[in-house]
Amino acid sequence: MAVLGAGKAGEALIAGVLSSGWREPAEIVATARRQEHLDGLAERHGVRTTLVNGEAVAGAGIVVIAVKPQDIENLLAEISGVVTAEQTVVSLAAAIPTASIEAHLSDRVPVVRAMPNTPMTVHEGMAGIAAGTYAEEEHLRRAEDVLGSVGRSVRVDEGYMDAITAVSGSGPAYFALLAESMIEAGILLGLSREVSTDLVVQTMLGTAKLLRDERMHPVELREAVTSPGGTTIAAIRELEQAGVRAAFLNAIQAAMRRSKELAEGR
């Protein structure tokens, strides 16, 4: 597996793949712009490294593109004569359609577009994946194997990738904003920042596990906590009157619009 542009996302993927046992260090090669960064990668993970993207691609079964969207054209120009139809290209570059990648590569190279999120650094990531023109079942399975080492993934048609970006790609920021607000509320009520932070973070973690592991519907969980005439319903009423639900709907729609704009080069 070649990881082209092994920054934060690329390194998180490498660490997850290695810790899951899906690949050994000798089976991974990583690239970056600076030699000192590559030296750090080699020291931390034992993987092979190179400054030359074309060198990394040669012989790799899976080619992961982990560069920033603004850097992808230069990268594709470097590797276009090296990537073959026998390889699987997995792109993590936000808002870049598979057709744009395919246009820079030789004929019939299978491309899978993926939109992971930052919790993959702790092996709890969520990603949407979509097949390009030439990607088939085996190529999607390879992408799922890679992303499965750092969390979970769901398959969608590529037309929904902007929605995936808005919901889960940007999602950690929404939860971080909510956590920040709840922590500040705890401080306002007299709690120390340390205690308030512990309360909020553990509450968010436990709630997420109930929703995922117990398969509770959010409405079911909310109603289980909301007693008639109690403290929770008083708080919920304030949130509803402030339009919090509508604000989330509008915010996520705005994120999707911006993702579409970025895909169009705006």
N, C-alpha and C positions, 0 to 999 in steps of 0.2 A: 504494500500500500504506500502510495506517495501522497504526502500532505504538502500542498503547495501554498506557502504563506502561513507558516505555523506560528501565528500570534496567539492571543488568548484563546480564541475558539479552536484553532488548530491544535494547540498544545493540550487543551482540555480533551479533545477527541483522542489524541495519542495516549494520554494518561488513562482514559477510560478503556480503550482497546486493549492496552497492556494489562491493566488490573483485572479485566474480565477474562484474560487468558485467550482472547480471540486471535491475537497475533503476538509473536515474540518480537523483542527489540530489533533483531536482525532482519525481520520481515518488513520493517518500516523505514522509509527515508523521508526526511523533512527538508523543506527549503525556507529561506528567509532572506531579507536584504542585507543583514549585517552578520558578519562572521562571529562576533561576540555573542549574539543571540543564539546562533547555531551551536556554539561551544557549550552554552548553558543547557540547551536541549539535550545534547549528547551526554552531558554530565548527569542531568536529572533522570533521563529515561533510557540511556544506552542505545538510542536509535542512530542510524546513519544520517548524515546531513550533507548538504551541498548548497552552494549559492546558485547553481545552474539548474533552472527548472526543467529544461529538456533532458538533462542527465538523470534527474529523479524520475521522470515519466517513463523512460526507457525500461521496459521489462516489468513495470508495475501492473498488477491485475486491476487494481482500483486506484483511480486518480481523484483525490479530494481537492477541490479548489476552495481555499479558505481565505482568499485575499479580500480586501475591501472592494465594493462595487466600482469605485473610481479607478482601481488598478487592474481590472479584469481584462481590458482590451490589450494592454501591454503583455500581460501574462499569456493570453491566448495566442498572441503573435509569436511568442517564444516557443510554444509547445505545439503549434498547429501542424508542423511537419513531422512530429514524433508520435502523437496519439493515434492509435489505430482502432478499428472497429472491434477488435478482440478485447479491448479494455472497457471498463465502466467508469465514466466521469460522474462524480457526485459534486454538485456545486452548492456551496453554502453562501454564495454571494447574494445578499439581499436584493430583491426587486429585479434581478437580471433573468429574463425569460430564457427557457431552454433554446428557443429559436435563435436568439442572439449568440448563444454559445456555439450552437451547431453551425452557424454561418461562418465561423472562424476556423472550424475544424474540417478534416477530410470527410469524405462521404460516409454516412451511416454509422458514425460514432455514437454509441448509446449514452445519453445524458440524463441524469436524474437530478432534479432540482430539490433542494431541501431547505427548510427554514427551521433551524433549531433555536433554542433560547439559552440564556445564560446559566440556568440551573444544571446544565450538563456538566459544569465544572465540579459538581458534587454528585454526579451520576443520577440526577433526577430531572434531566432535560425532557422537553417535549418538542417534537418536530413534525411538521407536515412534509410529505414527499410527493412529488409529481413526476410522471414519466414524460420524457421528451419524445420526439417523433420516432426514434429508433430504439428506445428502451423497451424491453419486454419483461416478462415475469422474472426471469433470472437476474436481471439487472436491478429490479426493484428489491428483490430479496437480498442482494448484496448490500444495497444502501440500508436496508432495514437491519442487517447484521452489524454494520458499522455503527449506526445510530443507537441500536439496541444496547451497545456497550456503555452508553452514557445516559440512558433513559428509555423513552418510548417514542414511537412514531405512528402516524396515521397516513394512509394514502388518500389523496384527493386529486381531482382533475386540476390541471394547472390554473384554470380560471379562478380557482378558489385560493390560490397562494397568497394573494393580497389580503384576503380575509384571515388566513392563518397568521400572516405577519402582524395584523392588527390585534388579533385575539391573544395568541400565545407568544409570538415573537416579541411584541412590546409588553405583554402581560406582566412580566416581573416588575416593570416600572410602576404599573398601577398598584400592585400589591405593596410595593415599597412606599408609595405615596400614602396608601391607607395605613400602613404600619407607622410611618412617620407621624401621621395625624393622631393616631391612637396613643402613641407614646407621649406626644405633647399634651394630650388630654389628661393622661395619667399624672404628668408633672403639674399641670394646672390644679389637679385635685390633691396635690401635696406629696405624691410619690417621688422618690428619687429617680433620676434618669435610668440608672442601672436596673432598679426593680421594675419600673414601667416597661423597659425594653424586654426584660426577661418574660414578663407577663404577656406582652403582645406577641412576641416571636413564638413562644411555645403554644399560645392559643391558636395562632395561624397554622402552625405545623400540625397540631392535633386535629383541628377542623379539617384540614386538607386530607389527613389520613382517614378520618371518618367518611368523608365524601368518596374517597378512592377505594379504601380497603373494605369498608362496610357497604359500599354502593348505595349510600343514602342520597336521596334527592335533596338539593339545597332547600327546597320548601319544607320537606320533612324535618330536616335538621333545625331550620329556623323555628318551626312550630314547636319542636321539642324543647327549645330553650325559652320560648315565649309563653310565660304564664299569664292568665287573665288578670288584668289590673296590676301587673308587676313592673319591674324596672326595665325589662327588655322591650316590652311593647311601647313604653314611654319613649325610649330611645329610637325605636323603629319609626314611630310617628314623626319624630323630628327629622329623621333622614328622608322620609317620604315627602314631607312638607317642603324640605329644602331641594327636592328634585334630584336626589342622588342617583336614583335608578335611571332617569332620563339623561342625566349628565354622563353616565357610563355608556349608554347607548350612543349618544352623540359623539363622545370622545373616540370610541372604537370605530365608528363610521369615519371620523376625521382621519384616523390613522390609516384606514384602508384607502381613502382618497389619496393621501400623501404617498402611499406605497405605489399606487397606480401612476402618480405623477413622476415618481423616481424611475419607474420602469420605462416611462416615455422620454426620459432624459431631461425632465424639468426640475 
